[in-house]
Amino acid sequence: MNLHILAIGRAKKSPEASIVKDYMTRLPKGSHLYEAESRLPYGTARAKDESDKLLSLYEAKRPKSAKLVALDPNGRNISSPDLAQLISKWRDQGIGAAFFAIGGADGHSQHLLDKADERLQFGAATWPHMLFRAMLSEQLYRAETIIANHPYHKL
């Protein structure tokens, strides 16, 4: 199963971008980071534009069998083992890819949230956008290692 990140904004050369690149190369071959931007001013219209762009990327890149996960502050809080279990369940069901959508400063539009198969959060803290990308890419790698019973994840 390929694991993809859909994110708002373009990563420039930074420590966080290096972390994301490193973890993305550790994921199954074919996993990618896809980025989209909006030039609209912050607010509801921008959130809709960003969400529409993420959904367009999802529709263009997804195989026939894929899942869309919206990272959302109101989503279900998930632990690393629970994320691994979710990915493993989808893999066992023959799902070819999972796309994890990170919204912009105004979050996702309701349209994207309604289309998502899952709405997840990684705790109640607010994270800088680029740092959250790094954290998500690491959590996807950690999930892969948990599934493979690799010692990377130790409780």
C-alpha positions, -999 to +999 in steps of 0.1 A: +000+000+000+013+034-009+010+062+017+007+097+004+006+132+020-015+159+004-004+193+019-011+230+014+020+251+007+053+245-009+081+233+013+113+253+009+147+241+019+144+237+056+152+212+083+115+201+083+116+195+046+146+174+050+129+153+076+098+148+054+120+138+024+139+113+045+108+096+059+090+096+026+119+077+010+115+050+038+079+044+029+068+019+003+080+027-032+054+049-049+046+070-018+047+107-024+042+142-009+018+163-031+016+200-025-010+226-035-012+264-030-039+290-030-034+327-036-067+338-020-067+358+012-072+338+044-107+328+052-135+305+041-130+310+004-093+301+008-101+270+028-125+259+001-100+266-027-073+247-008-096+218-001-107+217-037-071+215-049-063+187-024-094+168-036-083+173-072-049+159-064-065+130-047-088+122-076-059+125-101-034+104-082-055+078-065-057+042-077-092+026-080-091+016-044-079+043-021-087+060+012-088+097+020-078+108+056-084+144+067-061+155+094-085+176+115-084+191+150-119+177+155-110+142+142-105+111+162-073+112+183-051+083+172-020+066+187+008+052+166-003+015+171-039+025+162-026+042+130-007+010+122-037-011+128-059+011+105-033+010+077-029-028+082-067-033+080-069-013+048-040-033+033-058-065+042-089-052+025-069-047-007-068-009-005-040+003-028-033+037-013-041+061+016-039+098+012-034+120+043-046+156+037-032+184+057-052+216+054-039+252+055-043+278+083-081+278+079-084+240+079-104+219+055-137+228+039-167+208+049-168+193+015-134+176+019-143+166+055-175+149+042-155+131+014-129+118+038-130+081+049-114+091+082-109+123+102-079+120+125-059+142+148-025+138+165-035+153+199-049+187+209-017+207+204-014+231+174+016+224+153+034+246+127+024+234+093+059+222+081+066+205+114+033+187+112+043+173+078+075+160+094+055+145+123+030+128+099+057+114+076+074+099+107+042+085+120+035+068+086+070+053+087+064+042+123+032+026+113+050+006+086+076-005+112+049-016+137+032-036+109+065-052+100+073-059+137+105-039+133+122-027+165+119+010+155+088+013+176+093+002+212+067+007+238 
